[in-house]
Amino acid sequence: MSIKRIGILTAGGDCPGLNAVVRAVSKNALQHGIEVIGFKNGFDGLVRNEFIHITAQTVSGIINRGGTILGSSNIANPFKYTLAPFGTPENPQDLSSVAMHNFKENGLDALIATGGDGTLHMAHQFIEMGMPIVGVPKTIDNDLCATDQTFGFDSALSIVTEAIDRIHTTAQSHHRVMIIETMGRYAGWIALRSAIAGGGDIVLIPEIPYNDDVIVEQILARKSKGRTFSIIVAAEGAKNEAGEQTVSRTVAGSTDSIRLGGIANKLSDMIESRTHIESRACVLGHTQRGGTPTAFDRWLSTLYGTKALDMVLEGKFGYMAALRGFAMTEVKIADAISKLKLVDPNGAEVRAALEAGMSFGSRQVG
Ligand code: F6P
């Protein structure tokens, strides 16, 4: 099949490196004489038929820019559409046939869908309807099982590690417990790797349930050794031994209906009242998703984009570009969304953290 015209979209939560993917796909496609249109705001653009024509000019000078020139959305789900004027959170509409119609009307031979777990689930549903889609794995959470690393993760890590470094000096000056809350949803990758890199004292991740008593004991033990400050890195999705996470709010109609958040403030109150050591919470929030991508993410995004276009040319639809070691490969999207990639509580990274003297706030490991 000869490819003449393709679409690309960036969906889900944004992250550094999206523009580098759009650039790599577009530059390669244009060199092959393939027209590229970029749908605006993820799958919303496919429903509303809103897009831009991508030229060499459009993608010039964007490799170092954060965010996405196409816009993104993590609430526009064509299968449960809740946005005005077509749907509401109370009355979601299935507009997948509208999206399918727009895909065909635009004379597209393929769609490159860049996104995380939610986006790939939607892509999979469209593939089953016959839309030729190639996926590119994006997310700062690094929680997709079929790839060694998603782009965006390295940039988030470097932002969090810098924040830990900065928090360290103020924690030391004021003899405080500082709790840094990271993103990551149901996976602890951002918290664990940044805590290792930043020399955190306690790290709390969803994969290893924490216990308040252990956290308090650890802080007091540090104090008795003359360490008057402690740095805790808490993943937003960390669970206590009762399996409870801290939820900030629910979002009707979103692919991810729960917004996690609030663990740092909760722990700060608990620690201050039980240890009488001044404690402060620092919620890094969306700073982790913003700004310029690291060199690694620019490199990785460029490889992903190039591989995705190769896959389109080879007719590898229903597959996602994936990183194995330092090489690009491809995996079925259906397999990529089958389970999340989580930190192994018995794995080498957890052991390395323990060996470095870090606590997981748990009696189960360490
Ligand atoms: O999946 C990426 C992510 O940044 C998560 O780490 C976080 O829980 C979520 O998205 C936040 O979503 P929103 O941008 O809707 O607040």
Residues whose N, C-alpha, C, O or C-beta is under 5 A from the ligand:
A	BS01	F6P	G13 D141 M183 G184 R185
